[in-house]
Amino acid sequence: MNLPNKLTLLRIVLVPVFLACMYVQFPFHFTAALVVFALASITDALDGHIARSRNLITTFGKFADPLADKILVLAAFAAMADISARMMATPGVETSLHVSGIVVTIIAAREFMVSGLRLVTAEKGIVVAAGIWGKLKTAFTMVTQVVILLYLSLREDFVLYPVALYEDIISWILFALVWISVILTVISGAVYLKGYWKYIDMK
């Protein structure tokens, strides 16, 4: 197994580590989650760059790399939606984090659709590689999630009161980032569907 594929598998392995950091209540656990997520995101940039520069692109990499991205992004948003709901349900707690189940559902629906396309085209010997819109969606979404984790780290782990003083501004920023990620997700899904619709037999 070549280096890019090892980095892809490492990203998948880091997902349960990230989730443990999000949920297990130990000192600075959100900061730990931020570090783990950032490391996983870095592997996403590295494996593609190394594969292209060293001509190590494989069918496994074309399949596993976007799969690893999906698992990481969905796990992060699902955890953030859960934590957001818990914080909003806690009396006396104000939070700028508002990640709803709608966000997770839209993103998951897109990922299932693209995975279905890959299954259909695979039967015809065609591998659906990540396109520019898919890469843009993934990169922007990961940046959004890093910003959210940074907010949780500063607010919950370091208890920085200046962060709490600007909850309204931060709330709008996080809201915009999350929904731009959703819009990019929908656009990239539509581009995939349009490009590979011809391979779907409706007869």
FENSUL-V489458 format. One line per field, one symbol per residue. burial: b if it has 16 or more other ideal C-beta (glycine too) atoms within 10 Angstrom, else e. Layout:
burial->???
//
This chain:
burial->eeebbebbbebbebbeebbebbeeeeeebbbbbbebbeebbebbebbbebbeeeeeeeeebbbbbbbbbbbbbebbbbbbbebbeebeeeeeeebbbbbeeebbebbbebbeebeebbeebeeeeeebebeebbbebbebbbebbbbbbebbbbbbbeeeeebeeeeeebbeebeebbeebbebbeebbeebeeebeeeeeee
//
